[in-house]
Amino acid sequence: MTILVYHGKHGDEYYLVDTPERMDAALRTLFTQLDEDGCYGDKDEDEDAALIRLARAGDIRIIRRLLNHHRDWEYEGWDIEAAIDPL
């Protein structure tokens, strides 16, 4: 079993990502949250503007790319970790 751990400003958040569908849903949720928090701002003239528009439209490949690129930035960090299933 795997989980995505988002290391946010107000503590960690955990998402179950044991299927490709759950992974995509977790990444979309995380991107939306970070975007609403202003991490991607209004970058209309930035070189990433086209990518951000595609991510906002739900393109999972671009969402993955942006989240991976920002993974080590303050309040945007996340990891995939194994969870122990006691059964």
PyMOL commands that set and color helices and strands:
alter all, ss='L'
color gray80, all
select helices_A, chain A and resi 20-36+49-56+60-69
alter helices_A, ss='H'
color red, helices_A
select strands_A, chain A and resi 2-8+11-16+77-82
alter strands_A, ss='S'
color yellow, strands_A
deselect
rebuild
show_as cartoon
